[in-house]
């Protein structure tokens, strides 16, 4: 495998060229050295480097270079998500990346929530702009002035628009594919005539999240209604999907927001209703961050041999390894058969590659396992003579002999089996890391556990923020919210774990966050 230089120094000198550090004498540290769960902070950057996913040496803080293997995977994820959104009635569009300060200021709560993170454009060349322009941290204030022009009557709704784009936020910390200052996502912005339709869209967004991220990508999640102090700026409420990373920390994946009329009124997104009166629209927005979902995917499914990619996500689904005898014996017939099978599988819709490099078979096996290729096919003279291939699946030990005639069906079945294995293992890990505590003493006794805690809490309204601060100070974890279905209730007579002395009204979830 190609091993990159780590950031662990061993007394070597450094040379800086064009903002990049070039170093001599660095130790070569491979991701296999680290236990993923207990040394995740070391394993994660090492796998990003060794699998050639991200180069973190870009000389602007919080910005990263995405290499071809990662980009191809995320492109597959984009296509799958966009297909699902369009099946649900969303239409694609592209809106500008810059927003005027006038538009940004229209919704004051939204402005207050985002201004500390906004990148500002203040000049064109050497000339000052009369008014600074903001690079979009999200697109409400860019899209909604146009929505106000498009919507005149009930027949113009529902309006369901999405765009696949980048947004920029000056995050104080950065971790590639988890938290950064530029991230790639999809944002859907929807407009309806009634509150009921808008709330139905929030539920539909949750269904899309379940289908795409859990069922297709194999990442388990907990759906929570965020507390008032952690609600999306300008929203009435936020429903978010949280997953648990290998180190036990919580990572937010997609969130969906009931904006209600908080944007439609200031942006005048109004229509003539059935009674001939002017009414204001009801809105939602939804933000599946493909960038972060991919970071969760490689973290949740990866192992000590490298990446394990779901079949639909892998840039190469089938890697063909020709096994040529010593001195090139039988090489022509083996390579010819490999080419024939590759063409046949490509025609069947699979993403296929042949590794006919001079590297040894063992090197090739390890390299493509590290890259997370789901299916490996080995072909030697023996297989050619018998009309068979040898097939290995990334999630299984051992190999199987497969007749050429049934190869396509076998690969389809193997891909489904791989996906099921990834999902089942991830679900098991996730479910074992949700802990229930009914008292503060129980919570203290489980302080060393890694995952999400559930406990009685006074309120996720503003009145509960003080108790949230108490929990954060002692346990270094934040209140994530309450279960989105609203069904969980504390035991009768339970007191708030936050220490206020009040009777608990909800079961709150908490965890250490990225």
C-alpha positions, 0 to 999 in steps of 0.5 A: 500500500502507498503510505504517506508521511504522517505528522509525527516528527522524528527530528527531521527538518521542515521545508515550506514551499507555497504554503505547504510543509514538506518534511524529511525524516518523518516516521511512516505511521500506517492506520493499521497501527491504531485501534479504530474505537480507542484510538480514533483520533489517530486512526481517522486521519491515517485512513484519510491519508493512506486511502488517498481520500483527503489531503489536509495540507491546503494552506487555508485553515479549515479547507481541504483537498478531496482526492479522486477516490473520495470525490467519486464516492461522494458523487455516487451519494449525491446521485442517489440522494438527488434521485430520491429527492426528485422522486419525492417531487423536488426539483433541482436549481442553482442559486448564487453563492453570495448574499447581500447584507440587506437580505441577510438582515431581513430575518434577525434571528437567522442573522444573529445565529450565522453572522459570527460564522460568515465569510465576507467579501469586501472588495473587487480587486482593490476597490471597496464594495459599497456593501459587503457581500456574504458567502452563503452559510446556508441559502434561506436569505438567497432563495427566499426573495426569489420565492416571493417573486415566484409565488402568487397563488395556491397553484404555485405551491407546493414549491420544492426546490433543492440544490447541491452546493457548497456552503462556508462557515468559519468553524473554530475547529476543523476535522476533514469530512466532519467539521470544516469551513467549506462543506458540500451538501444538499439543501432543500427549501420547500413552500406550502399553503398550510402548516399541515403540509409543512409538517408533513414535509418534515416527516417526509424528510425524516423518511428520506433520511432513514431510507438513504442514510440508514437503509442504503448507506448503513449508518444508524441514527437517533432522531431527536427534536433539538432543544430551543437553544440549539434550534436552527436560527429562524426555525420554529423547531428542528429535527436532527439525526445523530449518529455515534462515531467509533470514539463515542462522540455524537455527529449530527447528520441531516436535520430538517426544520419547520420554518413555519412563517418566520421567513415568509412574513419578512420576505413577503412570500405570500399568496392569494388564498381560496377566500381571495385574501392575502396569506403567508406561506409555510416553509421547511428546509432540509440539509443532508450534508453529503460531505459529513455523511461520507465522513461518518460512513468511512468511520462507522464501517471502516476496520483495521484493514481499511475502508468498507464501502457500501456497494452503491457508494464504492467508486469501483465495485468489482476489482479484477486481479489477473494471476499470471504465472512466473515469467508471464506464463499464460499471461495473454490468455488470463489478461484476455479473459480479464478484459472480456469479463470486465467489459461484460460486467461494465455492460451489466452496469457495474463499476469495474477495474482491472489491476494489471500492474506489476505488483504482487497479487498479495500487495493488490489484495491488501491495497484494494481491501484498504480502499474498500472495494466490495468485490474482488475477482481473481483469475488465473490459468486454472480459472480460465480453463474451468470457466470459473472465477474466484470471488472475495467479498470485503466483509467476509473471510475466505473466497468462493469459486463462481461459474462465469455464467452466473457471475452477474447474479452472484455479484448482485447477491454479494453486494446485497450481503455486504450491505446487510453486514455493514448495516447490521454491525453498525446497528449493533455498535450503535444500540449498545452505546445508548445508555439510560440513567434515571438519577445523577448518581447513575449518570456519574457511575456511567461517566466513563462509557462512550456514547449517548445518555438518556435521562430525566430532564426538566425541559428542552425549552429555554427554561432548561438551558441552565440545567443543560449548562450544568450537565455540560460543565460536569460531563462535557456533553451537550443536550441533544434533545428529545426523541422525535416521536415525543413518546418517551416519558420519564418515570413518575416522580423523576427529578431533573438530572440537571440538578434544578430540583424540578420534576422531569417532564422529558427524557433527554438525550445527551452526548459529547459532540463533534 
